[in-house]
């Protein structure tokens, strides 16, 4: 298992999901902001498997926002992949995730977050 994050409490629920950028152009025309055109850059990973663990902020001032997001169907997690092996914290739609076991999560960590 990766070490517990400093900024949150691990809740021992584990997930995986796929972020698929297949067919999405690297650059897309973005919105005009303050009269200037913008470009959206999409990292190209193809089919990236992301592994995560449910977390809760250590800071009580964040808890109400976490409840609101959970009611909207989004969960706060620490997410790991070959593109971000050190992990990053963020919200993900629960309906895009598949729950996995702690053993599966630990095995993915041991593989460097690569697919089996």
NUTIDO-976526 format. One record per atom (N, C-alpha, C): residue in three letters; residue number from 1; y, x, z; atom name. Coordinates in pm, whole numbers, plus 50000, padded with zeros to 5 digits. Layout:
BEGIN
rest=ALA; nr=NUM; c2=Y; c1=X; c3=Z; atom=CA
...
This chain:
BEGIN
rest=UNK; nr=1; c2=49881; c1=50084; c3=50000; atom=N
rest=UNK; nr=1; c2=50000; c1=50000; c3=50000; atom=CA
rest=UNK; nr=1; c2=50125; c1=50088; c3=50000; atom=C
rest=UNK; nr=2; c2=50227; c1=50045; c3=49927; atom=N
rest=UNK; nr=2; c2=50353; c1=50118; c3=49937; atom=CA
rest=UNK; nr=2; c2=50411; c1=50097; c3=50077; atom=C
rest=UNK; nr=3; c2=50497; c1=50188; c3=50121; atom=N
rest=UNK; nr=3; c2=50557; c1=50170; c3=50253; atom=CA
rest=UNK; nr=3; c2=50641; c1=50042; c3=50257; atom=C
rest=UNK; nr=4; c2=50652; c1=49984; c3=50376; atom=N
rest=UNK; nr=4; c2=50736; c1=49865; c3=50391; atom=CA
rest=UNK; nr=4; c2=50881; c1=49902; c3=50361; atom=C
rest=UNK; nr=5; c2=50953; c1=49810; c3=50298; atom=N
rest=UNK; nr=5; c2=51094; c1=49837; c3=50265; atom=CA
rest=UNK; nr=5; c2=51179; c1=49840; c3=50392; atom=C
rest=UNK; nr=6; c2=51287; c1=49917; c3=50387; atom=N
rest=UNK; nr=6; c2=51378; c1=49929; c3=50501; atom=CA
rest=UNK; nr=6; c2=51461; c1=49802; c3=50521; atom=C
rest=UNK; nr=7; c2=51488; c1=49730; c3=50415; atom=N
rest=UNK; nr=7; c2=51583; c1=49620; c3=50416; atom=CA
rest=UNK; nr=7; c2=51520; c1=49482; c3=50434; atom=C
rest=UNK; nr=8; c2=51388; c1=49476; c3=50443; atom=N
rest=UNK; nr=8; c2=51324; c1=49346; c3=50453; atom=CA
rest=UNK; nr=8; c2=51193; c1=49355; c3=50530; atom=C
rest=UNK; nr=9; c2=51138; c1=49238; c3=50555; atom=N
rest=UNK; nr=9; c2=51011; c1=49225; c3=50627; atom=CA
rest=UNK; nr=9; c2=50907; c1=49174; c3=50529; atom=C
rest=UNK; nr=10; c2=50796; c1=49245; c3=50517; atom=N
rest=UNK; nr=10; c2=50688; c1=49202; c3=50428; atom=CA
rest=UNK; nr=10; c2=50614; c1=49084; c3=50491; atom=C
rest=UNK; nr=11; c2=50589; c1=48979; c3=50411; atom=N
rest=UNK; nr=11; c2=50525; c1=48858; c3=50462; atom=CA
rest=UNK; nr=11; c2=50378; c1=48846; c3=50421; atom=C
rest=UNK; nr=12; c2=50320; c1=48952; c3=50368; atom=N
rest=UNK; nr=12; c2=50176; c1=48960; c3=50338; atom=CA
rest=UNK; nr=12; c2=50127; c1=48855; c3=50238; atom=C
rest=UNK; nr=13; c2=50211; c1=48816; c3=50145; atom=N
rest=UNK; nr=13; c2=50170; c1=48735; c3=50029; atom=CA
rest=UNK; nr=13; c2=50199; c1=48820; c3=49907; atom=C
rest=UNK; nr=14; c2=50103; c1=48825; c3=49815; atom=N
rest=UNK; nr=14; c2=50113; c1=48916; c3=49702; atom=CA
rest=UNK; nr=14; c2=50099; c1=48840; c3=49571; atom=C
rest=UNK; nr=15; c2=50171; c1=48889; c3=49468; atom=N
rest=UNK; nr=15; c2=50178; c1=48819; c3=49340; atom=CA
rest=UNK; nr=15; c2=50176; c1=48918; c3=49224; atom=C
rest=UNK; nr=16; c2=50150; c1=48864; c3=49106; atom=N
rest=UNK; nr=16; c2=50173; c1=48938; c3=48982; atom=CA
rest=UNK; nr=16; c2=50226; c1=48840; c3=48880; atom=C
rest=UNK; nr=17; c2=50300; c1=48893; c3=48783; atom=N
rest=UNK; nr=17; c2=50345; c1=48813; c3=48670; atom=CA
rest=UNK; nr=17; c2=50370; c1=48907; c3=48554; atom=C
rest=UNK; nr=18; c2=50385; c1=48851; c3=48436; atom=N
rest=UNK; nr=18; c2=50406; c1=48930; c3=48315; atom=CA
rest=UNK; nr=18; c2=50545; c1=48903; c3=48262; atom=C
rest=UNK; nr=19; c2=50619; c1=49012; c3=48236; atom=N
rest=UNK; nr=19; c2=50747; c1=49002; c3=48169; atom=CA
rest=UNK; nr=19; c2=50722; c1=49050; c3=48026; atom=C
rest=UNK; nr=20; c2=50729; c1=48958; c3=47931; atom=N
rest=UNK; nr=20; c2=50693; c1=48988; c3=47793; atom=CA
rest=UNK; nr=20; c2=50818; c1=48995; c3=47706; atom=C
rest=UNK; nr=21; c2=50850; c1=49115; c3=47659; atom=N
rest=UNK; nr=21; c2=50967; c1=49132; c3=47572; atom=CA
rest=UNK; nr=21; c2=50927; c1=49145; c3=47425; atom=C
rest=UNK; nr=22; c2=50801; c1=49116; c3=47395; atom=N
rest=UNK; nr=22; c2=50754; c1=49122; c3=47257; atom=CA
rest=UNK; nr=22; c2=50836; c1=49028; c3=47170; atom=C
rest=UNK; nr=23; c2=50891; c1=49080; c3=47063; atom=N
rest=UNK; nr=23; c2=50966; c1=48998; c3=46968; atom=CA
rest=UNK; nr=23; c2=51112; c1=48975; c3=47005; atom=C
rest=UNK; nr=24; c2=51155; c1=49021; c3=47121; atom=N
rest=UNK; nr=24; c2=51296; c1=49007; c3=47159; atom=CA
rest=UNK; nr=24; c2=51370; c1=49130; c3=47107; atom=C
rest=UNK; nr=25; c2=51476; c1=49111; c3=47031; atom=N
rest=UNK; nr=25; c2=51549; c1=49227; c3=46976; atom=CA
rest=UNK; nr=25; c2=51607; c1=49314; c3=47088; atom=C
rest=UNK; nr=26; c2=51617; c1=49443; c3=47062; atom=N
rest=UNK; nr=26; c2=51677; c1=49536; c3=47158; atom=CA
rest=UNK; nr=26; c2=51820; c1=49496; c3=47190; atom=C
rest=UNK; nr=27; c2=51896; c1=49462; c3=47086; atom=N
rest=UNK; nr=27; c2=52036; c1=49422; c3=47105; atom=CA
rest=UNK; nr=27; c2=52056; c1=49281; c3=47051; atom=C
rest=UNK; nr=28; c2=52130; c1=49201; c3=47127; atom=N
rest=UNK; nr=28; c2=52163; c1=49065; c3=47087; atom=CA
rest=UNK; nr=28; c2=52312; c1=49043; c3=47111; atom=C
rest=UNK; nr=29; c2=52371; c1=48957; c3=47030; atom=N
rest=UNK; nr=29; c2=52512; c1=48923; c3=47050; atom=CA
rest=UNK; nr=29; c2=52525; c1=48845; c3=47179; atom=C
rest=UNK; nr=30; c2=52614; c1=48888; c3=47263; atom=N
rest=UNK; nr=30; c2=52637; c1=48821; c3=47390; atom=CA
rest=UNK; nr=30; c2=52761; c1=48734; c3=47384; atom=C
rest=UNK; nr=31; c2=52797; c1=48677; c3=47497; atom=N
rest=UNK; nr=31; c2=52915; c1=48590; c3=47500; atom=CA
rest=UNK; nr=31; c2=53045; c1=48671; c3=47488; atom=C
rest=UNK; nr=32; c2=53150; c1=48603; c3=47449; atom=N
rest=UNK; nr=32; c2=53283; c1=48664; c3=47448; atom=CA
rest=UNK; nr=32; c2=53340; c1=48653; c3=47589; atom=C
rest=UNK; nr=33; c2=53376; c1=48765; c3=47646; atom=N
rest=UNK; nr=33; c2=53427; c1=48769; c3=47783; atom=CA
rest=UNK; nr=33; c2=53568; c1=48828; c3=47780; atom=C
rest=UNK; nr=34; c2=53664; c1=48749; c3=47827; atom=N
rest=UNK; nr=34; c2=53804; c1=48791; c3=47829; atom=CA
rest=UNK; nr=34; c2=53849; c1=48839; c3=47690; atom=C
rest=UNK; nr=35; c2=53805; c1=48766; c3=47587; atom=N
rest=UNK; nr=35; c2=53846; c1=48798; c3=47451; atom=CA
rest=UNK; nr=35; c2=53772; c1=48914; c3=47387; atom=C
rest=UNK; nr=36; c2=53672; c1=48967; c3=47456; atom=N
rest=UNK; nr=36; c2=53597; c1=49081; c3=47400; atom=CA
rest=UNK; nr=36; c2=53452; c1=49040; c3=47377; atom=C
rest=UNK; nr=37; c2=53399; c1=49079; c3=47264; atom=N
rest=UNK; nr=37; c2=53259; c1=49050; c3=47234; atom=CA
rest=UNK; nr=37; c2=53170; c1=49139; c3=47321; atom=C
rest=UNK; nr=38; c2=53053; c1=49089; c3=47354; atom=N
rest=UNK; nr=38; c2=52960; c1=49168; c3=47434; atom=CA
rest=UNK; nr=38; c2=52824; c1=49174; c3=47364; atom=C
rest=UNK; nr=39; c2=52744; c1=49268; c3=47407; atom=N
rest=UNK; nr=39; c2=52609; c1=49287; c3=47353; atom=CA
rest=UNK; nr=39; c2=52513; c1=49284; c3=47471; atom=C
rest=UNK; nr=40; c2=52402; c1=49213; c3=47454; atom=N
rest=UNK; nr=40; c2=52298; c1=49209; c3=47555; atom=CA
rest=UNK; nr=40; c2=52189; c1=49306; c3=47512; atom=C
rest=UNK; nr=41; c2=52157; c1=49399; c3=47600; atom=N
rest=UNK; nr=41; c2=52050; c1=49497; c3=47574; atom=CA
rest=UNK; nr=41; c2=51926; c1=49454; c3=47651; atom=C
rest=UNK; nr=42; c2=51815; c1=49439; c3=47582; atom=N
rest=UNK; nr=42; c2=51689; c1=49401; c3=47647; atom=CA
rest=UNK; nr=42; c2=51595; c1=49522; c3=47646; atom=C
rest=UNK; nr=43; c2=51560; c1=49574; c3=47763; atom=N
rest=UNK; nr=43; c2=51463; c1=49685; c3=47766; atom=CA
rest=UNK; nr=43; c2=51334; c1=49643; c3=47695; atom=C
rest=UNK; nr=44; c2=51275; c1=49734; c3=47624; atom=N
rest=UNK; nr=44; c2=51156; c1=49704; c3=47545; atom=CA
rest=UNK; nr=44; c2=51031; c1=49758; c3=47615; atom=C
rest=UNK; nr=45; c2=50960; c1=49668; c3=47682; atom=N
rest=UNK; nr=45; c2=50837; c1=49707; c3=47751; atom=CA
rest=UNK; nr=45; c2=50714; c1=49641; c3=47692; atom=C
rest=UNK; nr=46; c2=50734; c1=49551; c3=47598; atom=N
rest=UNK; nr=46; c2=50619; c1=49475; c3=47548; atom=CA
rest=UNK; nr=46; c2=50574; c1=49379; c3=47656; atom=C
rest=UNK; nr=47; c2=50450; c1=49393; c3=47697; atom=N
rest=UNK; nr=47; c2=50392; c1=49306; c3=47799; atom=CA
rest=UNK; nr=47; c2=50382; c1=49386; c3=47929; atom=C
rest=UNK; nr=48; c2=50482; c1=49372; c3=48015; atom=N
rest=UNK; nr=48; c2=50489; c1=49449; c3=48139; atom=CA
rest=UNK; nr=48; c2=50435; c1=49365; c3=48255; atom=C
rest=UNK; nr=49; c2=50330; c1=49415; c3=48321; atom=N
rest=UNK; nr=49; c2=50276; c1=49346; c3=48438; atom=CA
rest=UNK; nr=49; c2=50354; c1=49394; c3=48561; atom=C
rest=UNK; nr=50; c2=50403; c1=49297; c3=48637; atom=N
rest=UNK; nr=50; c2=50483; c1=49326; c3=48756; atom=CA
rest=UNK; nr=50; c2=50407; c1=49274; c3=48878; atom=C
rest=UNK; nr=51; c2=50398; c1=49357; c3=48980; atom=N
rest=UNK; nr=51; c2=50329; c1=49322; c3=49104; atom=CA
rest=UNK; nr=51; c2=50434; c1=49310; c3=49214; atom=C
rest=UNK; nr=52; c2=50412; c1=49215; c3=49304; atom=N
rest=UNK; nr=52; c2=50511; c1=49196; c3=49408; atom=CA
rest=UNK; nr=52; c2=50453; c1=49150; c3=49540; atom=C
rest=UNK; nr=53; c2=50535; c1=49167; c3=49641; atom=N
rest=UNK; nr=53; c2=50500; c1=49113; c3=49773; atom=CA
rest=UNK; nr=53; c2=50619; c1=49032; c3=49823; atom=C
rest=UNK; nr=54; c2=50587; c1=48919; c3=49884; atom=N
rest=UNK; nr=54; c2=50688; c1=48832; c3=49940; atom=CA
rest=UNK; nr=54; c2=50756; c1=48903; c3=50055; atom=C
rest=UNK; nr=55; c2=50888; c1=48898; c3=50060; atom=N
rest=UNK; nr=55; c2=50963; c1=48962; c3=50168; atom=CA
rest=UNK; nr=55; c2=51067; c1=48864; c3=50222; atom=C
rest=UNK; nr=56; c2=51120; c1=48898; c3=50337; atom=N
rest=UNK; nr=56; c2=51229; c1=48824; c3=50400; atom=CA
rest=UNK; nr=56; c2=51330; c1=48927; c3=50446; atom=C
rest=UNK; nr=57; c2=51457; c1=48898; c3=50422; atom=N
rest=UNK; nr=57; c2=51563; c1=48991; c3=50463; atom=CA
rest=UNK; nr=57; c2=51560; c1=49012; c3=50614; atom=C
rest=UNK; nr=58; c2=51593; c1=49131; c3=50656; atom=N
rest=UNK; nr=58; c2=51606; c1=49161; c3=50799; atom=CA
rest=UNK; nr=58; c2=51738; c1=49108; c3=50855; atom=C
rest=UNK; nr=59; c2=51825; c1=49060; c3=50767; atom=N
rest=UNK; nr=59; c2=51959; c1=49018; c3=50806; atom=CA
rest=UNK; nr=59; c2=51968; c1=48866; c3=50814; atom=C
rest=UNK; nr=60; c2=51988; c1=48811; c3=50934; atom=N
rest=UNK; nr=60; c2=51991; c1=48665; c3=50952; atom=CA
rest=UNK; nr=60; c2=52092; c1=48594; c3=50862; atom=C
rest=UNK; nr=61; c2=52199; c1=48660; c3=50826; atom=N
rest=UNK; nr=61; c2=52299; c1=48596; c3=50739; atom=CA
rest=UNK; nr=61; c2=52244; c1=48567; c3=50599; atom=C
rest=UNK; nr=62; c2=52132; c1=48627; c3=50561; atom=N
rest=UNK; nr=62; c2=52070; c1=48603; c3=50430; atom=CA
rest=UNK; nr=62; c2=51970; c1=48487; c3=50432; atom=C
rest=UNK; nr=63; c2=51924; c1=48447; c3=50549; atom=N
rest=UNK; nr=63; c2=51812; c1=48353; c3=50558; atom=CA
rest=UNK; nr=63; c2=51842; c1=48217; c3=50498; atom=C
rest=UNK; nr=64; c2=51962; c1=48165; c3=50517; atom=N
rest=UNK; nr=64; c2=51994; c1=48034; c3=50461; atom=CA
rest=UNK; nr=64; c2=51987; c1=48037; c3=50308; atom=C
rest=UNK; nr=65; c2=52039; c1=48144; c3=50247; atom=N
rest=UNK; nr=65; c2=52033; c1=48157; c3=50102; atom=CA
rest=UNK; nr=65; c2=51888; c1=48166; c3=50055; atom=C
rest=UNK; nr=66; c2=51804; c1=48236; c3=50128; atom=N
rest=UNK; nr=66; c2=51662; c1=48246; c3=50092; atom=CA
rest=UNK; nr=66; c2=51595; c1=48109; c3=50095; atom=C
rest=UNK; nr=67; c2=51628; c1=48027; c3=50194; atom=N
rest=UNK; nr=67; c2=51573; c1=47891; c3=50203; atom=CA
rest=UNK; nr=67; c2=51617; c1=47808; c3=50083; atom=C
rest=UNK; nr=68; c2=51744; c1=47817; c3=50047; atom=N
rest=UNK; nr=68; c2=51796; c1=47742; c3=49932; atom=CA
rest=UNK; nr=68; c2=51723; c1=47783; c3=49805; atom=C
rest=UNK; nr=69; c2=51705; c1=47912; c3=49785; atom=N
rest=UNK; nr=69; c2=51635; c1=47960; c3=49665; atom=CA
rest=UNK; nr=69; c2=51489; c1=47916; c3=49666; atom=C
rest=UNK; nr=70; c2=51425; c1=47918; c3=49780; atom=N
rest=UNK; nr=70; c2=51285; c1=47874; c3=49789; atom=CA
rest=UNK; nr=70; c2=51274; c1=47726; c3=49751; atom=C
rest=UNK; nr=71; c2=51370; c1=47646; c3=49796; atom=N
rest=UNK; nr=71; c2=51371; c1=47504; c3=49760; atom=CA
rest=UNK; nr=71; c2=51390; c1=47484; c3=49610; atom=C
rest=UNK; nr=72; c2=51457; c1=47578; c3=49545; atom=N
rest=UNK; nr=72; c2=51476; c1=47574; c3=49399; atom=CA
rest=UNK; nr=72; c2=51354; c1=47625; c3=49324; atom=C
rest=UNK; nr=73; c2=51255; c1=47681; c3=49398; atom=N
rest=UNK; nr=73; c2=51133; c1=47731; c3=49335; atom=CA
rest=UNK; nr=73; c2=51133; c1=47880; c3=49310; atom=C
rest=UNK; nr=74; c2=51226; c1=47951; c3=49374; atom=N
rest=UNK; nr=74; c2=51233; c1=48097; c3=49356; atom=CA
rest=UNK; nr=74; c2=51197; c1=48166; c3=49487; atom=C
rest=UNK; nr=75; c2=51124; c1=48276; c3=49476; atom=N
rest=UNK; nr=75; c2=51083; c1=48351; c3=49595; atom=CA
rest=UNK; nr=75; c2=51146; c1=48490; c3=49594; atom=C
rest=UNK; nr=76; c2=51175; c1=48539; c3=49713; atom=N
rest=UNK; nr=76; c2=51229; c1=48674; c3=49728; atom=CA
rest=UNK; nr=76; c2=51111; c1=48769; c3=49744; atom=C
rest=UNK; nr=77; c2=51110; c1=48870; c3=49662; atom=N
rest=UNK; nr=77; c2=51000; c1=48966; c3=49668; atom=CA
rest=UNK; nr=77; c2=51048; c1=49106; c3=49641; atom=C
rest=UNK; nr=78; c2=50961; c1=49199; c3=49671; atom=N
rest=UNK; nr=78; c2=50979; c1=49338; c3=49629; atom=CA
rest=UNK; nr=78; c2=50883; c1=49357; c3=49514; atom=C
rest=UNK; nr=79; c2=50936; c1=49394; c3=49396; atom=N
rest=UNK; nr=79; c2=50861; c1=49393; c3=49271; atom=CA
rest=UNK; nr=79; c2=50841; c1=49534; c3=49218; atom=C
rest=UNK; nr=80; c2=50719; c1=49564; c3=49174; atom=N
rest=UNK; nr=80; c2=50679; c1=49697; c3=49129; atom=CA
rest=UNK; nr=80; c2=50616; c1=49689; c3=48991; atom=C
rest=UNK; nr=81; c2=50636; c1=49794; c3=48911; atom=N
rest=UNK; nr=81; c2=50573; c1=49804; c3=48779; atom=CA
rest=UNK; nr=81; c2=50578; c1=49950; c3=48735; atom=C
rest=UNK; nr=82; c2=50520; c1=49977; c3=48620; atom=N
rest=UNK; nr=82; c2=50529; c1=50113; c3=48566; atom=CA
rest=UNK; nr=82; c2=50673; c1=50145; c3=48529; atom=C
rest=UNK; nr=83; c2=50754; c1=50043; c3=48501; atom=N
rest=UNK; nr=83; c2=50896; c1=50064; c3=48468; atom=CA
rest=UNK; nr=83; c2=50980; c1=50087; c3=48593; atom=C
rest=UNK; nr=84; c2=50933; c1=50039; c3=48709; atom=N
rest=UNK; nr=84; c2=51007; c1=50054; c3=48835; atom=CA
rest=UNK; nr=84; c2=50905; c1=50076; c3=48947; atom=C
rest=UNK; nr=85; c2=50842; c1=50193; c3=48949; atom=N
rest=UNK; nr=85; c2=50735; c1=50218; c3=49046; atom=CA
rest=UNK; nr=85; c2=50781; c1=50221; c3=49191; atom=C
rest=UNK; nr=86; c2=50909; c1=50248; c3=49214; atom=N
rest=UNK; nr=86; c2=50960; c1=50252; c3=49352; atom=CA
rest=UNK; nr=86; c2=50991; c1=50112; c3=49405; atom=C
rest=UNK; nr=87; c2=50989; c1=50012; c3=49319; atom=N
rest=UNK; nr=87; c2=51010; c1=49874; c3=49358; atom=CA
rest=UNK; nr=87; c2=51157; c1=49835; c3=49364; atom=C
rest=UNK; nr=88; c2=51181; c1=49707; c3=49345; atom=N
rest=UNK; nr=88; c2=51315; c1=49652; c3=49358; atom=CA
rest=UNK; nr=88; c2=51305; c1=49512; c3=49413; atom=C
rest=UNK; nr=89; c2=51404; c1=49474; c3=49489; atom=N
rest=UNK; nr=89; c2=51406; c1=49344; c3=49555; atom=CA
rest=UNK; nr=89; c2=51478; c1=49242; c3=49466; atom=C
rest=UNK; nr=90; c2=51424; c1=49120; c3=49460; atom=N
rest=UNK; nr=90; c2=51490; c1=49017; c3=49384; atom=CA
rest=UNK; nr=90; c2=51414; c1=48887; c3=49388; atom=C
rest=UNK; nr=91; c2=51475; c1=48782; c3=49333; atom=N
rest=UNK; nr=91; c2=51414; c1=48650; c3=49327; atom=CA
rest=UNK; nr=91; c2=51345; c1=48630; c3=49194; atom=C
rest=UNK; nr=92; c2=51229; c1=48564; c3=49198; atom=N
rest=UNK; nr=92; c2=51150; c1=48532; c3=49078; atom=CA
rest=UNK; nr=92; c2=51103; c1=48388; c3=49091; atom=C
rest=UNK; nr=93; c2=51094; c1=48318; c3=48978; atom=N
rest=UNK; nr=93; c2=51041; c1=48182; c3=48980; atom=CA
rest=UNK; nr=93; c2=50895; c1=48185; c3=49022; atom=C
rest=UNK; nr=94; c2=50862; c1=48110; c3=49124; atom=N
rest=UNK; nr=94; c2=50725; c1=48106; c3=49176; atom=CA
rest=UNK; nr=94; c2=50627; c1=48056; c3=49070; atom=C
rest=UNK; nr=95; c2=50671; c1=47963; c3=48985; atom=N
rest=UNK; nr=95; c2=50578; c1=47909; c3=48885; atom=CA
rest=UNK; nr=95; c2=50543; c1=48010; c3=48775; atom=C
rest=UNK; nr=96; c2=50608; c1=48127; c3=48772; atom=N
rest=UNK; nr=96; c2=50570; c1=48231; c3=48675; atom=CA
rest=UNK; nr=96; c2=50472; c1=48330; c3=48736; atom=C
rest=UNK; nr=97; c2=50447; c1=48316; c3=48867; atom=N
rest=UNK; nr=97; c2=50364; c1=48413; c3=48940; atom=CA
rest=UNK; nr=97; c2=50222; c1=48362; c3=48961; atom=C
rest=UNK; nr=98; c2=50134; c1=48458; c3=48974; atom=N
rest=UNK; nr=98; c2=49995; c1=48430; c3=49012; atom=CA
rest=UNK; nr=98; c2=49973; c1=48500; c3=49146; atom=C
rest=UNK; nr=99; c2=49921; c1=48427; c3=49243; atom=N
rest=UNK; nr=99; c2=49895; c1=48490; c3=49373; atom=CA
rest=UNK; nr=99; c2=49773; c1=48580; c3=49360; atom=C
rest=UNK; nr=100; c2=49783; c1=48700; c3=49420; atom=N
rest=UNK; nr=100; c2=49673; c1=48796; c3=49420; atom=CA
rest=UNK; nr=100; c2=49644; c1=48835; c3=49565; atom=C
rest=UNK; nr=101; c2=49534; c1=48904; c3=49585; atom=N
rest=UNK; nr=101; c2=49497; c1=48946; c3=49720; atom=CA
rest=UNK; nr=101; c2=49567; c1=49076; c3=49757; atom=C
rest=UNK; nr=102; c2=49567; c1=49104; c3=49887; atom=N
rest=UNK; nr=102; c2=49622; c1=49232; c3=49934; atom=CA
rest=UNK; nr=102; c2=49544; c1=49348; c3=49873; atom=C
rest=UNK; nr=103; c2=49414; c1=49331; c3=49857; atom=N
rest=UNK; nr=103; c2=49331; c1=49436; c3=49797; atom=CA
rest=UNK; nr=103; c2=49370; c1=49461; c3=49651; atom=C
rest=UNK; nr=104; c2=49397; c1=49353; c3=49576; atom=N
rest=UNK; nr=104; c2=49441; c1=49368; c3=49437; atom=CA
rest=UNK; nr=104; c2=49576; c1=49439; c3=49429; atom=C
rest=UNK; nr=105; c2=49667; c1=49402; c3=49518; atom=N
rest=UNK; nr=105; c2=49799; c1=49464; c3=49522; atom=CA
rest=UNK; nr=105; c2=49786; c1=49613; c3=49555; atom=C
rest=UNK; nr=106; c2=49705; c1=49644; c3=49655; atom=N
rest=UNK; nr=106; c2=49685; c1=49784; c3=49695; atom=CA
rest=UNK; nr=106; c2=49620; c1=49865; c3=49583; atom=C
rest=UNK; nr=107; c2=49525; c1=49804; c3=49513; atom=N
rest=UNK; nr=107; c2=49459; c1=49873; c3=49401; atom=CA
rest=UNK; nr=107; c2=49559; c1=49902; c3=49289; atom=C
rest=UNK; nr=108; c2=49650; c1=49807; c3=49262; atom=N
rest=UNK; nr=108; c2=49754; c1=49829; c3=49160; atom=CA
rest=UNK; nr=108; c2=49844; c1=49945; c3=49201; atom=C
rest=UNK; nr=109; c2=49878; c1=49950; c3=49328; atom=N
rest=UNK; nr=109; c2=49958; c1=50063; c3=49381; atom=CA
rest=UNK; nr=109; c2=49885; c1=50195; c3=49359; atom=C
rest=UNK; nr=110; c2=49756; c1=50197; c3=49389; atom=N
rest=UNK; nr=110; c2=49677; c1=50321; c3=49372; atom=CA
rest=UNK; nr=110; c2=49671; c1=50364; c3=49226; atom=C
rest=UNK; nr=111; c2=49676; c1=50268; c3=49133; atom=N
rest=UNK; nr=111; c2=49673; c1=50297; c3=48989; atom=CA
rest=UNK; nr=111; c2=49811; c1=50331; c3=48935; atom=C
rest=UNK; nr=112; c2=49913; c1=50334; c3=49018; atom=N
rest=UNK; nr=112; c2=50050; c1=50358; c3=48971; atom=CA
rest=UNK; nr=112; c2=50106; c1=50237; c3=48898; atom=C
rest=UNK; nr=113; c2=50059; c1=50117; c3=48938; atom=N
rest=UNK; nr=113; c2=50104; c1=49989; c3=48885; atom=CA
rest=UNK; nr=113; c2=50058; c1=49965; c3=48741; atom=C
rest=UNK; nr=114; c2=49966; c1=50046; c3=48692; atom=N
rest=UNK; nr=114; c2=49912; c1=50025; c3=48558; atom=CA
rest=UNK; nr=114; c2=49806; c1=49914; c3=48563; atom=C
rest=UNK; nr=115; c2=49791; c1=49845; c3=48449; atom=N
rest=UNK; nr=115; c2=49687; c1=49742; c3=48439; atom=CA
rest=UNK; nr=115; c2=49550; c1=49808; c3=48443; atom=C
rest=UNK; nr=116; c2=49453; c1=49730; c3=48485; atom=N
rest=UNK; nr=116; c2=49314; c1=49783; c3=48488; atom=CA
rest=UNK; nr=116; c2=49263; c1=49804; c3=48349; atom=C
